[in-house]
Amino acid sequence: MGEAEHAFEDIVASMKRSVAALRQEEVPFLLAGSLAVWAQGGPEKRKDLDFMVKPEDAERALAALEAAGMRPERPPEGWLLKAWDGDIVVDLIFEPRGLEVNDEVIARGRDLHVLAMDVRVMALEDVLHSKLAALDEHSADLSGLIELARAVREQVDWEDVRRRTEDSPFARGFFVVLEGLEVLPASAAAASKGREPVPADTPRGW
């Protein structure tokens, strides 16, 4: 089952409480997930509230949210911790697939004024990298990523994302779809692939 949808204002209230709690304890973080995309021109979502923290700061971040009155949870997945603010779940992600959350990733974030708060927001290239790296045979629905790409395409260094995800067949398929839908222009490599001149004496069908 998918995540429950919530009123956007409730997610925003939880975001503000979480940001205040993390800052109180001086935990470096990035606003991530759908709110990070929304803050940079993407579609409004009503399901998740994600923060990226470094692995060494994850427990401290959870303790900060618990001190702010949220209920902590340590799920079995091993790459995130959770805190419940009423029925809003706050994900503290510290080991997303394909991306090491470190000082460099934190520094790549953008300082934005989001809903009357100054918040460091995850770079769109890192958001896309982490989402594409998470695709596999069991979660290969591209619809949300296509919607995201359409909304923020002019702000993204697409060649950087392509380079960082080139080992994933799902990411390569995503770029083919974007080019087919004319969300992105065809890359020079894709445009020239398979167009090498064929010797005149090559038998047909080879």
N, C-alpha and C positions, 0 to 999 in steps of 0.2 A: 504494500500500500504506500501511496505517496504521502508526503508531508501535508499536514493540515494547513489550510489558508487562514490567515488572521487579518484583522483590520490593520491597514497600513500604519495608522497612528499608534497602534499598540506596539508594532515592531519598532517604530521610531522611538517610542518611550523607553523600550528595553535597550535600544542602542545607546541612548543618552545615559541611562543608568550604568550600562556596562563600560562605556568610555570613561565616565567619571570615576568608576571604581578602579579601572586599570591605571588611570593616571594617578590616582591617589597613592597607589603602591609603586609607581614609576616602572610599570611593565611596558616595554616596547611592543607595539602591536600595529597591525594594519586592519582597517575595515576591509572585508573581503566579500566574496560571493555576490549575490544579486544586488545588494545595496551598494557595493563598490561600483558595479556597472551602472546602476541607476544614477549614482552621484556624478557619473561621467557621461551622461546622456542616454543611458540605456532604458529599457522598459521597466515600469514599476512592477515589482514582485511582492508577494504577500506570504512567503513560506519560510524563508530561512534568515538567520542572523548569524553571520560568520565573522570570526576574527582570526587572523594569522598571528601566531606567536612563535618565537624560537623554542626548540625542544627544551632547552634548559630553563625556560621561563614558564612552561606550561602549568606546572603545579602551583607556582606563585600566582599565576593569572586566575586559576580556579579558586584559590584561597581568597583572592581579592573579590571575586564575584560572590563567593559564599559570605564574606564579611558584609557585603552589601545587601544580604538577605535572600540570595538566590540559593536554590537547592542543587548541590553538586552531584554529578554522575560520572562514573568512570566506565565507559562502555568497553566491550571486549575487543573492538577493532584495533586499538593500539596506536592509532594515528591522530586521535583527537580526544578532548575532554568536553564535557557538556555541563551547562548550568541552566536550571529552569527558573525563569522569571515569571511566576504564575504558570500559564500554559504556553509561554513563548520559550523555545529552546535556543540557547546561545551556544554555538559551536566554537570551541577553541581548537583550531587546527594547527598542528605543529609538524606533521610529517605527511603533507599531501603527496600523492603519487607523482613522481617525476620532477619534484621541485624541493630543493633544500631551503627551508626558511632560515635565513641567516641575516647578518647585518647588511649585506649587499641588497638582499630582497627588500628589507625594510627601507633602506636608503632610496631604492628605486620608486617607492611610493610617492604619491602626490599629496601635498597639503592642500586640502579643499575646505571651503566653508559649506558644511552640510547641515541643513536644517538648524541654523543658528549655532552650530558648533564647528570649531576648527578641528578637522580629523585627518589623520594620515590614511590615505586610501591606496589600496593595492594597485600597482600599475596594470593597465589593461592587458599588456603582453603577458604578465605573470598570471592573471586570471585565466586567460585563454589557454596558456601553457598547462596550467593545473587541470583545467576542465578537459582538454584534449587528452592529456596523459591518463586520465581516469576512464576513458572509453575502453570497453572490451566487448567480448561477445555477448555478455549479459546486460550491457548498458550502452547501447550504440545508437540511441535516439538522438538525432542531430537537430531536431526542430528548435529546441531552446537555444542552441548555439548559433543556428542560422539567424534567429530573431536578434540575438545579441550582436552578431556580426553586422547585420543590416543597420542597426542603430548606431554603432560606434565605429564603423569602418574607416572613417576619415581620421580618426585619432590613433589608430593602431599601426605600429611598425610590423606589417604582415610578413615581410621577409624574415624578420627576427623570429616571429612565431613559427613560421614554416621551417626555418633552420633548426630550431630547438625541438621540434616535434617530428622531424623527418623519419625517425625510426619507427613511428607508429603507423601501421596501415590504416587505422581509423582516422588519424589526423590527415594522412594523404588523401583519403576519400573525402574528408570534409572540405579540403581545398578544391578538389575536383567539382564538388557540388556547388561551392561558392562561385567558381568560375563559370560553371554551366548556367547558373542563375544570374550571371553578370553582376553579382555583388562585388566581386573582385575581377580585375582583368586577368587574363591568362598569363602565367609567368613565362618569361623568356625560355626557360628550360622546357616547360610543358609545351609551349607553342612549337618548339623545334624538334621535340622528341619524335623519333620515328620518321623524320622527313629527310633522312640522308639519301643522296642520290643512289639509285639502283643501277648497277651495271647493265648495259644493253643486252648482254648475252645471258643474264640470269634467267633460268626457266621460270615461267609463271607458276605460282603456288609455293615457291620456296620462301 
